[in-house]
């Protein structure tokens, strides 16, 4: 009985591995999407107000802008602010996505946000959990943003 069970397990593992390899091979013919840049967007009900907020927050204007879209180049990614009416009229403003942005000096970033948008801070100080420190704030439409820093290097972050 043990020999039959061993044979069955070996057969099962072989056929499963072969099937998985075949799936990988089939996927490699078309290939996964080639990623060029990571981006995120938040919705806005007033792009002029949002532009002023993000211009002050990021210390620069958008790199690309239309009547219904603006994109800021942030750390090699695109942080976009889009017209709710145009792109997602049914969506609720605020809290749909929480972009988190790594900064080299969290205290300086916190001071900057406190200067440009003091009412936007969600808590009075920085939250510390193990090697990560962060603070959250909102934009004029209620979208939550988070700045974070690491006290110990973490691979990939």
N, C-alpha and C positions, 0 to 999 in steps of 0.2 A: 504494500500500500504506500509506503514511504517513497519508493522509487517512482510510482505513478504520480504521486503528488509533486515530487521534484521535477519530473518530466513536464507536468502540466504547468508548473510555475515558470520553468525555463522557457517553454513554448509561449506562455502568456507574455513574459517580459520581452522576448525576442519580437513577437508580432506587434506589441505595443510600441517598442522602440522603433521598429521598422515603419509603422504607421506614422509616428511622430516625425521621423526623419523625412518621410514622404511629404507630410504637410509643410515642413520647413522648406523643402526643396521646391514645392509648388509655390509657396509664398515668395521664395527668392527669385522666381521667374518674373513676377510683377514687382516685387520688392516693397518694403514698407515705405511710407512717405519719407521723403528726404526733408529733414528739418533745416531751415535756414536761420530762423530767429524765433525766440519765444516772445510772445506778446500777451497782453491782457488789456481789457477795456472795462471802463465803468460807464454807466449811463448818466446823462445829464439832462435836466429840464431847461437849463439856461447855459448855453455854451460860452457866452461872454463872461458870465460870472465864474464859470469853471475855469476858463482860460486865465483869468486874473488870479484865482486861487492857486492853480498848478504852476503858473509862471512864478509866483512868489515862493511857492513851496520848493520847486526844483531849481530856482535861480536862473531859469532860461525859458525861452519861448519854445513852442512846438517846432519840431523839425519838418513836419508835414501837416498841412491844414486845408480843410475844405469848409464849406458852409455847415456841414453836419458831422465833421470828424476832425480831431486833432491828435497828433501822435508825438510823444516826447521820447527821445532816445535816452533810455536810462540803463546804464550798465550793459550795453549791447543788446538790450531788448526794447520793445516798443510798448510804452505805456500810453494807451489811447483813451480819449474821452469822446464819447459819441452821443449823438442826439437820440434821446429816448423815443421821441415821436417818430423818427425815421427808422431806427433799427429795432426797437422793441417796445412798441406802443402799449402792449398788454402787461409788460413787466412792472413790478413794483420797484420804486426807487430805493436805493440804499440796501446794503447788506447782501447783494447778489454774489459778489466775489470779494475775497479779501486778499489784495495784493500784499505781499510781504517783501520788503526791500532790505537787503543787507547793507549796512553803512559802516564805515571804518571807525567813526566816533559817535557813539549813541548819545552821549551827553550833549555834544554840540548839535546833533540833529534834533534832540528834544528841545534845546534852547531855541533853535531856529523856528520850529513849529510853534512853540509858545509865543514867539515874537510875531510871526505872520498870521497865526490863527489860534489865539489863546482859548477861544471857546470850543475849538475842535477836539481838544484832548479829552480822551474818554476816562482817564484817571490822572491824578495829580503827579504821579511819578512813573518810574521805570519798574517793570515787573522782571524779576530774576528767577529763573528756574534752571538749576544746574548750570551748564555752560552757556545757556542762552539768556539774553536780556532783550527786552522789547518794550515798546509802547505803541498804543493804538490811538488813532484819531479819525475824525470824519471830515469828508469834504462837504461843500455846501448842499449836496443832494442826499447826504446821509450815508454815502458809501464809506465803508471802513477801510482804512489803510493801516499797515503795520510796518514799523521800522525795527530791525533787529541787529544784534551784534553777538559774536561768539567770543567767550573768554578763552576757550580752548579750541584749537583748530579741529574742525570736523570735516572729514574727507567729503569732497563734493559740494561743500557750502562755502 
